[in-house]
Amino acid sequence: MSSYTFSVTVMSLRIKMENIAIVLVRPQIPENIGSVARAMCNMGLSHLVLVSPENYDQNRAHRTATGHSVKILERMEVFEKLGDALGKYEYIAGTTARTGAMRPAITCPDRFASNLISISRKNRTAILFGPEDCGLSNEHLKHCHTIVTIPTGGFSSLNLAQAVMIICYEIFKAQKDIPVPPVPRLANSFELEGMYKHLEEVLAKIGFLNPQNPEHWLLNIRRFFSRLPLRAKEVRIIRGICRQIDWYTDKSNASAPLKDDSNI
């Protein structure tokens, strides 16, 4: 009787910090941006992205950044549109204190950080934080694969820099001394948004989408695919199916006999 021995190599893995970006959507207070840079520097992160900042003042931001974190501000990227800022990222997480039916896939900071250990090996990750007065909207969160909520003792509103520090701290200390299967390169946001636009056009063409409320059905489709999440090759397959549906419906419409209205 034969016996087989399987050996498993146990590695100590941490999150690949250079693949992690903090993205501030419409930040309103320059001092908060500086404090965010300082929190990132404390925890070993260096990639900061701003989307449509309001009232940005470099001197005020530098005043709270201090020390080495000023370099983060000097190298940060600034975009006018969120879609442009997220185009190159394969995995996107949004942070919010508000939950509900439109905001599924909720996780907590430590579990999120643990998942990043394998995801960050080959995938660039963007972590979104919303404006100080209202946080991320549903429109912002539709880009996200997951949503992170920071547990609190009752009053859920946190200062922007405090929220960033908590997430960055969990990322900094996340480590696993167990086998972690690698996560392949996922489809980036640019590829996914092209696929969703193609799906919307095709599903409307075949009458699947409710023309009165197409965004509701598309949001469900987005949530479904976000749970997988999709690789670049799989996005190409889905778009190939869409092109075939396009071709078939066009062919069917072209061969359909014209309606005779002469007797009306």
C-alpha positions in Angstrom: 0.0 0.0 0.0 1.6 3.2 -1.1 1.7 6.4 1.0 2.2 9.9 -0.1 3.7 12.8 1.9 2.9 16.3 1.0 5.3 19.0 2.2 4.1 22.5 2.7 6.4 25.5 2.9 5.4 27.9 5.5 6.4 31.5 4.8 6.1 34.7 6.8 4.4 37.1 4.4 3.6 40.8 4.8 1.6 43.2 2.6 3.6 44.5 -0.4 3.6 48.2 0.7 4.7 49.6 -2.6 1.4 48.3 -4.2 -0.8 50.1 -1.7 -2.2 53.7 -2.4 -4.3 55.9 -0.1 -6.8 57.8 -2.2 -8.5 60.9 -0.7 -11.7 61.9 -2.6 -12.5 65.6 -2.5 -10.6 66.3 0.7 -11.6 69.7 2.1 -9.0 70.6 4.8 -5.3 70.9 3.8 -4.2 70.1 7.4 -5.9 66.8 7.2 -4.0 66.0 4.0 -0.7 66.7 5.8 -1.8 64.6 8.8 -2.7 61.7 6.4 0.7 61.9 4.9 2.2 61.7 8.4 0.1 58.7 9.3 1.1 56.9 6.1 4.8 57.7 6.8 4.5 56.3 10.3 3.2 53.0 9.0 5.5 52.6 6.0 3.2 53.7 3.1 4.2 56.3 0.6 1.7 56.5 -2.3 -0.9 59.2 -1.8 -3.5 60.2 -4.4 -5.9 63.2 -4.3 -9.1 63.4 -6.3 -10.5 66.9 -6.9 -9.2 68.4 -3.6 -11.0 71.5 -2.4 -9.1 74.6 -1.0 -5.7 72.8 -1.2 -2.9 74.9 0.3 0.6 73.5 0.2 1.8 75.5 3.2 -1.0 74.4 5.4 -0.6 70.8 4.4 3.1 70.8 5.0 2.6 72.3 8.4 0.9 69.1 9.7 2.9 66.6 7.6 6.4 67.4 9.1 9.6 65.5 8.7 9.9 62.7 6.1 6.2 62.7 5.4 6.6 65.9 3.5 8.2 63.8 0.7 4.8 62.0 0.4 3.1 65.3 -0.4 5.8 66.2 -2.9 5.3 62.9 -4.8 1.5 62.6 -4.5 -0.7 62.4 -7.6 -3.7 64.7 -8.2 -6.6 63.9 -10.5 -9.8 65.7 -11.3 -11.9 62.5 -11.9 -12.0 59.4 -9.7 -12.2 57.1 -12.7 -8.9 58.5 -14.0 -7.3 58.1 -10.6 -8.3 54.4 -10.3 -7.6 53.3 -13.8 -4.4 51.4 -13.1 -5.5 49.7 -9.8 -6.6 46.0 -9.8 -8.2 46.0 -6.4 -10.1 48.9 -4.8 -11.5 49.2 -1.3 -13.8 52.0 0.0 -14.0 53.1 3.6 -17.3 54.2 5.1 -19.2 54.4 8.4 -22.6 54.1 6.7 -24.0 50.7 5.8 -27.1 49.5 4.0 -28.6 47.5 1.1 -26.7 49.5 -1.4 -23.4 49.0 0.5 -22.7 45.2 0.7 -19.4 43.3 1.0 -18.6 44.9 4.3 -15.4 43.9 6.2 -13.4 45.2 9.2 -9.9 46.7 9.0 -7.9 43.7 10.3 -9.7 41.2 8.0 -9.2 43.5 5.1 -5.5 43.8 5.9 -5.2 40.1 6.2 -6.7 39.6 2.7 -4.3 42.1 1.3 -1.3 39.9 2.1 -2.0 37.7 -0.9 -3.8 40.2 -3.1 -0.9 42.8 -2.9 1.6 40.3 -4.3 0.6 41.0 -7.9 -2.1 43.6 -7.6 -2.0 47.4 -7.1 -4.6 48.3 -4.4 -6.3 51.7 -3.9 -8.0 52.5 -0.5 -10.6 55.2 -0.8 -11.5 57.8 1.9 -14.3 60.3 1.3 -14.8 64.0 2.0 -14.7 65.1 5.6 -18.3 66.3 5.7 -20.1 63.4 4.0 -17.8 60.5 3.2 -17.9 58.3 0.1 -21.1 58.3 -1.9 -22.7 55.2 -3.6 -21.3 56.5 -6.9 -17.8 56.4 -5.4 -18.3 53.0 -3.9 -19.5 51.4 -7.1 -15.8 51.1 -8.1 -15.0 49.1 -5.0 -14.4 45.4 -4.6 -15.0 45.6 -0.9 -16.0 48.2 1.7 -14.2 48.6 5.0 -16.0 49.9 8.2 -14.1 50.8 11.3 -16.0 49.7 14.4 -16.6 52.4 17.0 -18.3 52.6 20.4 -21.3 54.5 19.2 -20.3 57.7 17.5 -19.1 56.5 14.2 -17.7 59.7 12.7 -13.9 59.7 12.7 -11.4 62.5 11.6 -10.0 61.7 8.2 -6.4 61.3 9.4 -7.6 59.1 12.3 -9.4 56.8 9.9 -6.4 56.6 7.6 -4.1 55.8 10.6 -6.3 52.9 11.7 -6.3 51.3 8.3 -2.6 51.9 7.8 -1.8 50.4 11.2 -3.7 47.3 10.4 -1.8 47.0 7.1 1.5 47.6 8.8 1.0 44.8 11.4 -0.7 42.3 9.1 1.4 39.1 8.7 0.8 35.4 8.2 3.0 32.5 9.0 0.9 30.1 7.1 0.7 29.1 3.4 -0.9 32.0 1.4 -2.0 31.1 -2.1 -0.9 33.8 -4.6 -3.6 35.9 -6.2 -3.0 36.4 -9.9 -3.1 39.8 -11.6 -6.6 41.0 -11.5 -8.4 43.3 -14.1 -7.7 46.9 -13.3 -10.4 49.6 -13.0 -9.9 50.8 -16.6 -10.6 47.3 -17.9 -13.5 46.7 -15.6 -15.2 50.0 -16.4 -14.9 49.2 -20.2 -16.5 45.8 -19.5 -19.4 47.3 -17.5 -20.1 49.8 -20.2 -20.1 47.1 -22.8 -22.4 44.9 -20.7 -24.8 47.9 -20.2 -25.1 48.4 -23.9 -25.6 44.7 -24.7 -28.1 44.1 -21.9 -30.1 47.1 -22.9 -30.1 45.9 -26.5 -31.6 42.5 -25.6 -34.1 44.0 -23.2 -32.6 42.6 -20.0 -32.1 46.0 -18.3 -35.1 47.9 -17.0 -34.9 51.2 -19.0 -36.5 53.0 -16.0 -33.8 52.1 -13.6 -30.8 50.5 -15.3 -28.3 51.6 -12.6 -30.0 49.4 -10.0 -29.4 46.2 -12.1 -25.9 47.3 -13.1 -25.0 47.8 -9.4 -26.1 44.2 -8.7 -23.9 43.0 -11.6 -21.0 45.0 -10.2 -21.4 43.5 -6.8 -21.6 40.0 -8.2 -18.3 40.4 -10.2 -16.6 42.2 -7.2 -17.1 39.1 -5.1 -15.0 37.0 -7.5 -13.0 39.3 -8.4 -12.2 39.1 -12.2 -8.8 38.6 -13.9 -7.9 40.5 -17.0 -8.3 37.4 -19.1 -11.8 36.8 -17.8 -12.8 40.4 -18.6 -11.7 39.8 -22.2 -13.8 36.6 -22.3 -16.9 38.5 -21.1 -16.3 41.3 -23.6 -16.0 38.6 -26.3 -19.4 37.2 -25.3 -20.8 40.7 -25.5 -19.4 41.2 -29.0 -20.9 37.8 -30.1 -24.3 38.9 -28.7 -24.0 42.2 -30.6 -23.2 40.4 -33.8 -26.1 37.9 -33.4 -28.7 40.5 -32.6 -27.6 42.7 -35.5 -27.8 39.8 -37.8 -31.2 38.7 -36.5 -32.6 42.3 -36.9 -31.2 42.5 -40.4 -32.8 39.3 -41.5 -36.2 39.9 -39.9 -39.0 40.6 -42.5 -40.2 44.2 -42.7 -43.6 44.8 -41.3 -46.2 45.5 -44.0 -48.2 48.5 -43.0 -50.0 48.9 -46.4 -53.3 47.7 -45.1 -53.4 50.0 -42.1 
